Amino acid sequence: MIYDITGLLIEVHDIQQNKQQVPLNLPVGTYILQLHSATGILSKKIVVMGSE
């Protein structure tokens, strides 16, 4: 799941066990990536920056 910085749910992806990449099409900003697994929940901040 991907949330914007205000907590609004932006995207949900069903990731298979061996998949390591998920294509994202997010505008510039700060987001929270939340991964759920059988062993727990991992949350990480991600920052999308524009190309220069």
Residue, then its C-alpha position, 0 to 999 in steps of 0.5 A: m500500500i502507498y499513502d501520501i504524507t497526509g495518510l490518504l491511500i494512493e495505491v494498492h499492489d498485490i506483490q507476489q512472493n518473488k517479485q522485487q519491483v513494482p512500477l509506480n507512477l506517482p507525482v513528486g512528493t513524499y509517500i509512505l510505503q507499507l508492506h504486509s507479510a505473514t511476519g509483520i508490517l514494514s513501513k518506509k518513507i519514499v521520496v519521489m523527485g522530479s527529473e532534472 
